[in-house]
Amino acid sequence: MNETEQLVTKITEGIQEKKGKGIVIANLTEIEDTICNYLIICQGNSPSQVAAIVDSIKDYVREELGTKPSAVDGLNNAEWVAMDYSDVIVHIFLPEARNFYDLEHLWEDAKLTEIPDLD
Protein backbone atom coordinates (compact mmCIF):
# COMPACT_ATOMS: atom_id res chain seq x y z
CA MET A 1 0.00 0.00 0.00
CA ASN A 2 1.53 3.33 -1.02
CA GLU A 3 1.53 6.50 1.08
CA THR A 4 -1.55 7.97 -0.60
CA GLU A 5 -3.52 4.74 -0.14
CA GLN A 6 -2.52 4.69 3.55
CA LEU A 7 -3.75 8.27 3.83
CA VAL A 8 -7.11 7.32 2.27
CA THR A 9 -7.41 4.41 4.75
CA LYS A 10 -6.62 6.56 7.81
CA ILE A 11 -9.01 9.32 6.70
CA THR A 12 -11.76 6.72 6.24
CA GLU A 13 -11.09 5.31 9.72
CA GLY A 14 -11.24 8.82 11.19
CA ILE A 15 -14.63 9.40 9.54
CA GLN A 16 -15.97 6.06 10.78
CA GLU A 17 -14.74 6.73 14.32
CA LYS A 18 -17.23 9.63 14.56
CA LYS A 19 -20.03 7.76 12.74
CA GLY A 20 -19.69 9.71 9.49
CA LYS A 21 -22.08 8.35 6.87
CA GLY A 22 -22.21 7.84 3.13
CA ILE A 23 -18.45 7.65 2.58
CA VAL A 24 -17.53 7.75 -1.11
CA ILE A 25 -13.94 7.57 -2.33
CA ALA A 26 -13.40 8.98 -5.83
CA ASN A 27 -10.22 7.69 -7.45
CA LEU A 28 -9.10 10.41 -9.87
CA THR A 29 -5.74 8.85 -10.80
CA GLU A 30 -6.97 7.93 -14.30
CA ILE A 31 -8.34 11.41 -15.01
CA GLU A 32 -6.04 14.05 -16.44
CA ASP A 33 -5.50 17.51 -14.95
CA THR A 34 -7.06 16.97 -11.53
CA ILE A 35 -5.86 18.82 -8.43
CA CYS A 36 -5.57 15.61 -6.38
CA ASN A 37 -5.55 11.82 -6.75
CA TYR A 38 -8.50 11.06 -4.46
CA LEU A 39 -11.60 12.83 -3.21
CA ILE A 40 -13.29 11.50 -0.11
CA ILE A 41 -16.87 12.63 0.45
CA CYS A 42 -18.96 11.96 3.56
CA GLN A 43 -21.56 13.55 5.79
CA GLY A 44 -22.43 14.23 9.38
CA ASN A 45 -25.92 14.94 10.76
CA SER A 46 -25.10 18.21 12.54
CA PRO A 47 -22.47 20.95 12.48
CA SER A 48 -21.01 19.56 15.72
CA GLN A 49 -20.71 16.07 14.18
CA VAL A 50 -19.07 17.54 11.06
CA ALA A 51 -16.53 19.33 13.29
CA ALA A 52 -15.95 16.11 15.29
CA ILE A 53 -15.29 14.20 12.05
CA VAL A 54 -12.73 16.85 11.01
CA ASP A 55 -10.94 16.53 14.37
CA SER A 56 -11.01 12.73 14.20
CA ILE A 57 -9.50 12.71 10.69
CA LYS A 58 -6.75 15.11 11.84
CA ASP A 59 -5.98 12.88 14.85
CA TYR A 60 -5.94 9.59 12.92
CA VAL A 61 -3.73 10.92 10.14
CA ARG A 62 -1.33 12.75 12.47
CA GLU A 63 -0.94 9.79 14.86
CA GLU A 64 -0.52 7.14 12.16
CA LEU A 65 1.23 9.02 9.34
CA GLY A 66 2.61 12.18 10.96
CA THR A 67 0.84 14.37 8.41
CA LYS A 68 -1.33 17.47 8.84
CA PRO A 69 -3.74 18.98 6.30
CA SER A 70 -2.30 21.93 4.39
CA ALA A 71 -5.70 23.65 4.70
CA VAL A 72 -9.08 23.18 6.39
CA ASP A 73 -11.89 25.43 5.20
CA GLY A 74 -15.55 25.77 6.20
CA LEU A 75 -15.44 25.10 9.95
CA ASN A 76 -17.19 28.41 10.76
CA ASN A 77 -20.63 27.11 9.84
CA ALA A 78 -19.61 23.44 9.35
CA GLU A 79 -22.13 22.82 6.55
CA TRP A 80 -19.34 21.85 4.17
CA VAL A 81 -15.76 21.45 5.39
CA ALA A 82 -12.92 20.76 2.97
CA MET A 83 -9.61 19.32 4.17
CA ASP A 84 -6.60 19.43 1.84
CA TYR A 85 -3.99 16.68 2.21
CA SER A 86 -2.46 17.47 -1.25
CA ASP A 87 -3.03 14.06 -2.91
CA VAL A 88 -6.33 13.62 -1.06
CA ILE A 89 -9.07 16.19 -0.53
CA VAL A 90 -11.80 15.40 2.00
CA HIS A 91 -15.29 16.93 1.87
CA ILE A 92 -17.48 16.60 4.98
CA PHE A 93 -21.04 17.80 4.42
CA LEU A 94 -24.33 18.23 6.17
CA PRO A 95 -26.90 16.17 4.19
CA GLU A 96 -28.66 19.19 2.58
CA ALA A 97 -25.36 20.72 1.37
CA ARG A 98 -24.18 17.35 0.07
CA ASN A 99 -27.37 16.89 -1.94
CA PHE A 100 -27.13 20.45 -3.28
CA TYR A 101 -23.50 20.27 -4.46
CA ASP A 102 -23.69 16.61 -5.55
CA LEU A 103 -19.92 16.14 -5.96
CA GLU A 104 -20.34 12.46 -6.79
CA HIS A 105 -22.24 13.48 -9.92
CA LEU A 106 -19.53 15.99 -10.89
CA TRP A 107 -16.90 13.26 -10.66
CA GLU A 108 -18.99 10.42 -12.08
CA ASP A 109 -16.25 9.58 -14.60
CA ALA A 110 -13.96 8.71 -11.68
CA LYS A 111 -13.87 5.26 -10.09
CA LEU A 112 -16.26 5.69 -7.14
CA THR A 113 -16.07 3.35 -4.14
CA GLU A 114 -18.86 3.47 -1.57
CA ILE A 115 -17.85 2.44 1.95
CA PRO A 116 -20.71 0.83 3.91
CA ASP A 117 -21.87 2.70 7.04
CA LEU A 118 -20.65 1.02 10.23
CA ASP A 119 -23.83 1.00 12.30
Buried (B, 14 or more C-beta within 10 A) or exposed (E): EEEBEBBBBBBBBBBBBBBBBBBBBBBBEEEEEBEBBBBBBBBBEEBEBBBBBBBBBBEBBBEBBEBEBEEBEBBEEBBBBBBBBBBBBBBBBBBEBBEEBEBBEEBEEBEBBEBEEEE
